[in-house]
Amino acid sequence: MRSTTRVLAVATVLGVTAGCGIFSDPAGDRAEEFFLAVADGDVSRAAGLTDAPERASRVLDQALGALEPESIEVSVEESQDVPDSATSSVDYELTWHLGDQRTWSYSASAELVDADDGWRVRWTPAVVHPDLAPEHTIALLDTQPELAPVLDREGRELLSAQRVTSVLLEADKLDEPGDLEQAASSLANELSQFDDEITTESIMSGAEDTEDGEPYVVAALREDDFQAVEGTVADIPGVRFTWQERLLAPDRDFGRAILPPLRRIVEERAAERSGWRVITVDAVGAEARELASEPPEPVEAVDSTVLLPAQSAAKEALEGASTPGALVAMDASSGDLLAVGQNSAADEHGPIALTGQYPPGSTFKIVTAAAGMSAGEVHPDGDVDCPGSTAVGSRMVTNDDDFDLGTTDLTTAFARSCNTTFAQLAAELDDDALPDAAASLGIGAEFDIPGTEVFTGSVPEAENVAERAENGFGQGTVLASPFGMALAASAVANGSTPTPSVIEGRDTGVAGLGDPLDTEVNGAVRDLMRAVVTDGTAGELAALDGVHGKTGTAQFGDGSDAHGWFVGYQDDLAFAVLLVGGGSSQPAVEVTRNFLEGLPSAGP
């Protein structure tokens, strides 16, 4: 046997010389030349070596375009003359490298005819593959594995594979003037109930902007939603449907801040483990034969740290909020994220629960108190001043409604949230005291958490004493996210900052985390946070057992608006609630109460 092998990238068109000198027979030379031209992707040259160049060109163009091979290996054997005829035959093997480690090999035979101008490949689609019939085409299909679910920490489904119907509008099927507007209006009337951004104008604009012959995807509907409108929508001219399996939450608003990245992990795994099929398609677009295939590999479920009852309680607690609201809950000991809730108003701004950057207001007094006690400047029973207002550098600091406690103890000042006390305390601390205490509680640290992105906070050193005073009660230049403040509450509850995670068994990268607070200082901070509930600004939570926390109101803009916060823990459940533009901490306290009362137990 005599053979030749040539491996070339189809995307690169190279010159190919015939195998003169390798083969001793002209028919074999021509066969080799033909197949090497195919391997090079030189359709014009290959087709010109057949006895039917136009038909050969159409088939070769289609096959190469459908398969898009990275390269093709060709092995051609010595030709065999057919007795008493001007024909010869060759056996050959083609190996198509289709990318992503997909390889398709097969052997076949081709005939050559001795024409007036030399040997030619007798053209038939079977030259490409023995089972490729006339008027049929080739297609390469990906076959996806079944989508594995995303599970909560107790094995319940957070995301499961469900059928989704895409509603498509084919504008090229609408012939009469005004048909597109009428179809768009009818679709908007039926589908805007699922997405208020679906309007007559949006549909017309989308349909007009699609490439010729391409349908416009108007909406992707859950099965129940589709069934509710199918009868009406199906009768609208130009509309057709397609179906696919997608990972969906129990309802469309559930877990929008935490579940999409987990869905992407499953989808990426499915793409990596997809199988493939090479098929032939008949003239009406139906599958005719399967030429090759490799099945997909199964995808395992993603085991998350999320707790379904906690996620549900967070969702329900935030539904009554009139401004954008976010809630993060975590296991204080392990750092496992248990719930990340946002209402629909917050969803419009992205995952603010995890990556929002907001002044933490008086919740930051947790850090200032820790810094002051670590420096020996204050202790829980020691005297501190809480005037209604005080000047620190160029900054006039006031309490809410200018309340004045005179000389009191640190515990009372913390429980009643004296801005003036903590501004004065921060002014007396070293430049690095607040950043260091914040880092001990996880604020400002960086966490590379598989399955989500987070921002804990930013606590830069102040440029002057006035700025440091503002930072001391959570204004100034300090920023935090609900995630970061929930982590700080975890650190107080646990005695050190836990390493957060959202996928079981996946390690989190950590950078910039400070050393834990001194045990005595940490215990004192716990007592301060308990006093906020028993004797301070979060008295509404006193009926709930063992709640520790800190309220916060953080002004923004021109100072006339404020965000509302509550940060705390109950047993081993740590949490933070933010209501953007909530006006005060009171709405955040109410959300916290509703969340805790909505749990089946007080913790994970």
C-alpha positions in Angstrom: 0.0 0.0 0.0 1.2 3.5 -0.8 -0.4 6.4 1.1 0.2 10.0 2.0 -1.0 12.0 5.0 -1.4 15.7 5.0 -2.7 17.8 8.0 -3.6 21.4 7.3 -5.9 24.0 9.0 -8.8 24.5 6.7 -8.9 28.2 7.5 -5.5 28.6 5.9 -5.5 28.2 2.2 -2.1 26.8 1.1 -0.7 25.8 -2.3 -0.8 22.0 -2.8 1.4 20.1 -5.2 0.3 16.8 -6.6 2.0 13.7 -5.4 4.1 13.2 -8.5 7.0 11.0 -7.6 5.1 9.4 -4.7 2.6 7.6 -6.9 3.7 5.8 -10.0 0.2 5.9 -11.6 -1.6 9.0 -12.9 -5.0 8.0 -11.5 -3.5 7.7 -8.0 -1.7 11.0 -8.5 -5.0 12.8 -9.4 -6.8 11.2 -6.4 -4.1 12.4 -4.0 -4.2 15.9 -5.6 -8.0 16.1 -5.2 -8.1 15.0 -1.5 -5.2 17.3 -0.6 -7.1 20.2 -2.1 -10.1 19.2 0.0 -7.8 19.1 3.1 -6.5 22.6 2.2 -10.1 23.9 1.9 -9.4 24.8 -1.7 -12.9 23.9 -3.1 -12.4 25.5 -6.5 -9.3 23.4 -7.1 -10.7 20.2 -5.8 -14.0 20.6 -7.8 -11.9 21.3 -10.9 -10.3 17.9 -10.6 -13.7 16.2 -10.9 -15.9 15.5 -13.9 -18.7 17.7 -12.5 -17.1 20.8 -11.1 -20.3 22.8 -10.3 -22.0 20.0 -8.5 -18.8 19.1 -6.7 -18.3 22.7 -5.6 -21.7 23.0 -4.1 -21.4 19.8 -2.0 -17.8 20.5 -0.9 -18.6 24.1 0.0 -21.6 22.9 2.1 -19.7 20.1 3.8 -16.7 22.2 4.8 -18.9 25.1 5.9 -21.0 22.8 8.1 -18.2 20.9 9.7 -15.7 23.8 9.9 -12.8 21.4 10.5 -9.6 22.5 12.2 -7.8 20.1 9.9 -8.3 17.1 7.7 -5.9 14.1 7.4 -5.9 12.3 4.1 -4.6 8.8 3.4 -4.9 7.6 -0.2 -3.9 4.1 -1.4 -2.7 3.0 -4.8 -5.3 3.1 -7.5 -6.7 -0.1 -9.0 -7.7 -0.1 -12.7 -11.1 -1.4 -13.6 -10.7 -4.1 -16.3 -11.9 -3.3 -19.8 -12.8 0.3 -18.9 -11.2 3.8 -18.8 -11.8 4.0 -15.1 -9.8 3.3 -12.0 -10.6 3.3 -8.3 -8.8 4.3 -5.1 -9.4 3.5 -1.5 -8.9 6.4 1.0 -9.3 7.4 4.6 -10.4 10.8 5.8 -10.0 12.0 9.4 -11.8 15.2 10.2 -10.6 17.1 13.3 -13.6 19.1 14.3 -12.2 21.0 17.3 -12.8 20.4 21.0 -11.2 16.9 20.6 -13.9 15.8 18.2 -12.4 13.4 15.6 -14.3 11.6 12.8 -12.6 9.0 10.6 -13.9 6.7 7.9 -12.7 4.8 4.9 -14.3 4.9 1.4 -13.6 4.4 -2.3 -13.8 6.8 -5.2 -13.8 6.2 -9.0 -11.7 8.1 -11.5 -12.3 8.4 -15.2 -9.7 8.9 -17.9 -10.9 12.0 -19.7 -9.4 13.7 -22.7 -7.4 16.0 -20.5 -6.3 13.4 -18.0 -7.8 11.5 -15.0 -10.7 13.0 -13.1 -12.6 12.1 -10.0 -16.0 10.8 -11.0 -18.2 13.1 -8.9 -20.8 11.8 -6.6 -21.7 13.1 -3.0 -20.5 9.7 -1.8 -17.0 11.0 -2.4 -17.4 13.1 0.7 -19.0 10.2 2.6 -20.4 6.9 1.3 -23.7 7.6 3.0 -24.2 11.1 1.7 -27.0 10.9 -0.9 -27.7 13.3 -3.8 -29.6 16.4 -2.7 -28.7 15.8 1.0 -26.4 17.9 3.1 -24.2 17.4 6.1 -24.7 18.9 9.6 -22.7 18.9 12.8 -24.8 19.1 15.9 -23.8 19.5 19.6 -25.7 17.2 21.9 -26.0 18.6 25.4 -26.1 16.5 28.5 -29.1 16.8 30.8 -28.8 19.9 32.9 -27.9 19.0 36.5 -29.7 20.9 39.3 -28.3 23.4 41.7 -29.1 22.1 45.2 -29.3 23.9 48.5 -27.2 22.8 51.5 -29.8 20.1 52.4 -30.3 18.7 48.9 -33.4 20.7 47.8 -33.5 22.0 44.3 -32.8 25.8 43.9 -32.5 25.5 40.1 -33.9 22.7 38.1 -34.2 21.9 34.4 -37.5 23.2 33.0 -38.9 23.6 29.5 -38.7 27.2 28.2 -40.5 28.3 25.1 -39.1 31.0 22.9 -41.7 33.1 21.1 -40.2 34.1 17.7 -41.5 36.7 15.3 -40.5 36.2 11.6 -40.9 39.6 10.0 -40.2 38.2 6.5 -43.4 36.2 6.7 -45.4 39.4 7.0 -46.2 40.7 3.5 -48.8 43.5 3.8 -48.1 47.0 5.1 -49.0 47.3 8.7 -48.7 43.6 9.4 -45.6 44.0 11.5 -47.1 46.7 13.7 -50.3 44.6 14.1 -48.3 41.5 15.1 -46.1 43.5 17.4 -49.1 45.1 19.1 -50.8 41.8 19.6 -47.7 40.2 21.0 -47.0 43.1 23.4 -50.6 42.9 24.6 -50.1 39.3 25.6 -46.5 39.2 26.7 -46.0 42.5 28.6 -47.5 40.9 31.7 -44.3 38.8 32.0 -41.9 41.6 31.2 -43.0 45.3 31.1 -40.1 46.1 28.7 -42.0 44.2 26.0 -43.8 46.8 24.0 -45.1 47.3 20.5 -42.1 49.6 19.8 -39.5 47.2 21.2 -40.8 44.3 19.2 -40.9 46.3 15.9 -37.4 47.7 16.5 -36.0 44.2 17.4 -37.7 42.6 14.4 -36.4 45.3 12.0 -32.9 45.0 13.3 -32.5 41.3 12.8 -30.6 40.0 9.8 -32.7 39.0 6.8 -34.4 35.7 7.4 -33.6 35.6 11.1 -36.4 35.5 13.6 -36.6 38.0 16.5 -36.9 36.4 20.0 -39.7 38.3 21.6 -39.8 36.4 24.9 -38.7 33.2 26.6 -41.5 31.8 28.7 -41.8 29.3 31.5 -44.1 26.4 30.8 -47.0 27.8 32.9 -46.7 31.2 31.4 -46.6 29.8 27.9 -49.6 27.7 28.4 -51.5 30.7 29.6 -51.0 32.6 26.3 -50.3 29.8 23.7 -53.8 29.8 22.3 -53.8 33.5 21.5 -50.2 34.0 20.6 -50.1 31.0 18.2 -52.7 32.7 16.0 -50.6 35.8 15.4 -49.2 35.9 11.9 -45.4 35.5 11.7 -45.1 33.8 15.1 -43.5 30.4 15.8 -42.1 28.7 18.8 -38.9 26.8 19.8 -38.3 24.9 23.0 -35.2 24.2 25.1 -34.3 23.0 28.6 -33.0 25.7 31.0 -32.2 25.8 34.7 -34.9 27.9 36.4 -35.6 28.9 40.0 -39.0 28.3 41.6 -40.2 31.6 40.3 -38.7 34.3 38.1 -37.8 36.7 41.0 -36.2 34.1 43.2 -32.5 34.4 44.0 -31.6 36.8 41.2 -28.5 38.1 43.0 -27.0 34.7 43.9 -28.4 32.0 41.5 -27.4 33.2 38.0 -23.6 32.6 38.6 -24.4 29.1 39.8 -26.6 28.5 36.7 -23.6 29.5 34.6 -21.4 27.0 36.3 -23.8 24.2 35.3 -24.1 25.5 31.8 -20.4 25.8 31.4 -19.9 22.2 32.6 -22.6 21.1 30.2 -20.9 22.8 27.3 -17.5 21.3 28.3 -19.1 17.8 28.4 -21.3 18.1 25.3 -21.4 15.3 22.7 -21.7 15.6 19.0 -23.3 14.1 16.0 -22.6 14.3 12.2 -25.8 13.7 10.3 -27.2 14.0 6.8 -30.2 16.2 6.1 -32.7 15.7 3.3 -34.1 18.3 1.0 -36.9 19.3 3.3 -34.6 19.7 6.3 -35.3 16.4 8.1 -32.6 14.2 9.5 -31.8 11.3 7.1 -28.9 9.4 8.6 -26.4 9.6 11.4 -22.8 9.3 10.2 -20.9 9.6 13.5 -21.6 10.5 17.1 -20.2 10.7 20.5 -22.6 11.0 23.5 -22.3 13.7 26.1 -20.8 13.1 29.5 -23.1 13.5 32.5 -22.9 16.7 34.6 -23.0 16.4 38.3 -25.3 18.7 40.5 -23.9 21.8 42.1 -24.1 21.6 45.9 -24.5 25.2 47.1 -24.4 26.5 50.7 -27.7 28.4 50.2 -30.5 27.3 52.5 -33.8 27.3 50.7 -36.0 28.4 53.7 -33.6 31.2 54.4 -33.6 32.4 50.8 -37.4 32.2 50.7 -37.6 34.1 54.0 -35.3 36.8 52.6 -37.4 37.2 49.5 -40.6 37.5 51.4 -39.2 39.9 54.0 -38.1 42.3 51.3 -41.3 42.3 49.3 -42.9 45.0 51.4 -40.0 47.4 51.1 -40.8 50.6 49.2 -37.2 51.2 48.2 -34.4 49.0 46.8 -33.6 46.4 49.4 -31.0 43.8 50.0 -30.4 41.1 52.6 -27.4 38.8 53.1 -27.4 36.0 55.6 -24.5 33.6 56.4 -23.5 30.9 58.8 -21.3 32.8 61.2 -19.0 29.9 62.0 -18.3 28.7 58.4 -19.0 31.8 56.3 -21.4 29.7 54.1 -23.8 32.1 52.3 -27.3 31.0 53.3 -29.4 33.7 51.6 -28.9 36.6 49.3 -32.1 38.5 48.8 -33.1 41.5 46.8 -36.4 43.0 45.9 -37.2 43.8 42.2 -36.3 47.5 42.7 -32.8 46.4 43.9 -32.5 43.9 41.0 -32.6 46.8 38.6 -29.2 47.9 40.0 -27.5 44.6 39.9 -26.4 42.3 42.8 -26.0 45.2 45.3 -26.3 42.7 48.2 -22.9 41.3 47.2 -21.1 44.1 45.4 -22.9 47.3 46.3 -20.8 50.1 47.6 -22.6 52.2 50.2 -21.7 54.3 53.2 -22.4 51.9 56.2 -23.6 54.7 58.5 -23.8 53.9 62.2 -23.3 50.2 61.6 -19.6 51.1 61.2 -19.6 52.0 64.9 -19.0 48.3 65.4 -15.6 48.9 63.8 -14.9 52.2 65.6 -15.8 50.7 69.0 -13.5 47.7 68.3 -10.7 50.1 67.3 -11.2 52.3 70.4 -11.2 49.4 72.8 -8.3 47.7 71.1 -6.3 51.0 71.6 -7.4 51.2 75.2 -9.2 54.5 74.6 -12.6 53.3 75.8 -14.3 50.3 77.5 -18.0 49.4 77.7 -18.6 50.9 81.2 -16.3 53.9 80.8 -17.5 57.5 80.6 -17.9 59.1 77.2 -19.4 62.3 76.0 -22.5 62.4 73.9 -23.4 66.0 73.2 -26.1 66.9 70.6 -23.4 68.3 68.4 -19.7 68.7 68.3 -17.0 70.2 66.1 -14.2 68.0 64.9 -11.7 69.9 62.8 -13.8 71.5 60.1 -16.7 69.2 60.5 -19.8 69.8 62.7 -21.2 66.4 63.7 -24.7 66.1 65.1 -26.9 63.4 66.5 -30.2 62.4 65.1 -32.6 65.2 66.0 -29.7 66.6 68.0 -30.4 64.3 71.0 -28.0 65.0 73.9 -27.0 62.3 76.5 -24.3 64.4 78.1 -21.8 62.1 79.8 -22.8 58.5 79.6 -21.1 55.1 79.2 -19.9 53.6 75.9 -22.6 50.9 76.0 -25.4 53.5 76.1 -23.7 55.7 73.5 -23.5 52.7 71.2 -27.0 51.5 71.9 -28.5 55.0 71.3 -26.1 55.5 68.3 -24.4 58.7 69.4 -22.6 60.1 66.3 -20.8 62.7 68.4 -19.3 60.1 70.7 -17.9 58.0 67.9 -16.7 61.0 65.8 -14.7 62.2 68.8 -13.4 58.7 69.5 -12.2 58.2 65.9 -10.5 61.6 65.9 -8.4 60.4 68.8 -7.3 57.2 67.1 -4.2 56.6 65.0 -4.6 56.8 61.2 -4.5 53.1 60.8 -6.7 52.1 63.7 -10.0 52.1 61.7 -8.6 50.3 58.6 -7.0 47.7 60.9 -10.1 47.0 63.0 -12.2 46.8 59.8 -9.7 44.3 58.3 -10.0 42.2 61.5 -13.8 42.0 60.8 -13.3 41.2 57.1 -14.2 44.7 55.7 -11.7 45.6 53.0 -10.5 42.1 52.6 -10.7 40.4 49.2 -12.4 37.1 48.6 -12.2 35.1 45.4 -15.3 32.9 45.9 -16.1 30.3 43.3 -19.6 30.9 42.2 -20.0 34.6 43.0 -18.3 38.0 43.1 -18.2 40.1 46.2 -17.1 43.4 47.6 -16.6 43.6 51.3 -15.8 47.3 51.7 -13.2 50.0 51.6 -11.7 51.8 54.6 -8.9 54.0 53.5 -6.8 56.0 56.0 -8.3 59.5 56.5 -6.5 62.4 55.1 -7.3 64.6 58.1 -8.9 64.5 61.5 -12.3 65.7 60.2 -12.5 62.9 57.7 -11.4 60.4 60.3 -14.2 61.7 62.5 -16.8 61.2 59.7 -15.4 57.7 59.1 -15.9 56.9 62.7 -19.7 56.9 62.3 -19.8 55.4 58.8 -19.9 58.5 56.6 -16.8 60.1 55.1 -14.9 57.8 52.8 -15.8 54.4 54.1 -17.9 52.1 52.0 -19.4 48.6 52.5 -21.8 46.1 51.0 -24.5 44.1 52.8 -22.2 41.1 52.2 -19.3 42.9 53.9 -21.4 43.9 56.9 -22.8 40.4 57.3 -19.3 39.2 57.3 -18.4 41.7 60.0 -21.3 40.4 62.1 -20.1 36.9 61.5 -16.6 37.8 62.7 -18.1 39.2 66.0 -20.4 36.2 66.5 -17.6 33.7 65.7 -14.6 35.4 67.2 -12.8 35.6 63.9 -13.7 36.2 60.3 -14.9 33.0 58.6 -14.0 32.2 55.0 -17.1 32.8 52.9 -18.3 30.3 50.3 -21.3 29.5 48.2 -20.4 26.1 46.6 -19.7 23.1 48.8 -16.1 21.8 48.5 -14.7 24.8 46.5 -11.9 26.8 48.2 -12.1 30.5 48.5 -9.1 32.7 47.9 -8.4 35.3 50.6 -6.3 38.4 50.7 -6.0 41.4 53.0 -7.7 39.8 56.0 -6.6 41.2 59.4 -5.9 39.3 62.5 -8.9 38.5 64.7 -9.9 41.0 67.4 -8.6 40.4 70.9 -11.0 37.9 72.7 -11.9 40.4 75.4 -12.5 43.2 72.9 -14.6 40.9 70.7 -16.7 39.9 73.7 -17.3 43.5 74.6 -18.4 44.3 71.0 -21.0 41.4 71.3 -22.3 43.0 74.5 -22.6 46.4 72.8 -24.6 44.9 69.9 -26.9 43.1 72.4 -27.6 46.4 74.1 -28.8 47.9 70.8 -31.6 45.4 70.9 -32.4 45.4 74.6 -31.9 49.1 75.4 -31.4 50.9 72.1 -32.4 51.7 68.6 -33.5 48.2 67.6 -35.9 47.6 70.5 -38.5 46.2 68.0 -36.3 43.0 67.9 -36.2 42.6 71.7 -39.0 39.9 71.6 -36.7 37.7 69.5 -34.3 35.6 71.5 -30.6 36.5 71.4 -30.6 39.0 68.6 -27.4 41.2 68.6 -27.1 44.1 66.1 -26.5 47.7 65.1 -28.7 50.1 63.3 -27.4 52.5 60.8 -28.5 55.6 58.9 -26.2 56.8 56.2 -26.7 60.1 54.4 -25.9 60.4 50.7 -26.1 63.0 48.0 -26.8 66.5 49.4 -27.5 65.0 52.8 -31.3 65.1 52.5 -31.6 61.4 51.7 -30.3 58.4 53.7 -29.9 54.7 53.4 -31.1 52.5 56.2 -29.2 49.5 57.7 -29.4 46.8 60.3 -26.5 44.4 60.9 -26.5 41.6 63.4 -26.6 38.0 64.3 -28.8 35.5 66.2 -27.0 32.4 67.5 -24.9 31.3 64.4 -26.9 33.2 61.8 -25.3 36.5 60.8 -27.1 39.0 58.5 -27.1 42.5 57.1 -30.1 44.4 55.7 -29.8 47.6 53.5 -32.6 49.7 52.2 -31.3 52.1 49.6 -32.9 55.5 50.3 -34.9 54.0 53.1 -34.7 57.3 55.1 -33.8 55.7 58.4 -32.8 52.4 60.0 -36.4 51.6 61.0 -37.5 49.9 57.7 -34.3 47.8 57.8 -35.2 46.7 61.3 -38.6 45.7 60.2 -37.2 43.7 57.3 -34.9 42.0 59.7 -37.8 41.1 62.1 -39.8 39.7 59.2 -36.8 37.7 58.0 -36.1 36.1 61.4 -39.7 35.4 62.0 -40.0 33.8 58.6 -37.3 31.2 59.3 -38.4 27.8 60.4 -35.7 28.1 63.2 -33.5 30.8 64.5 -30.5 29.6 62.5 -29.1 27.3 59.8 
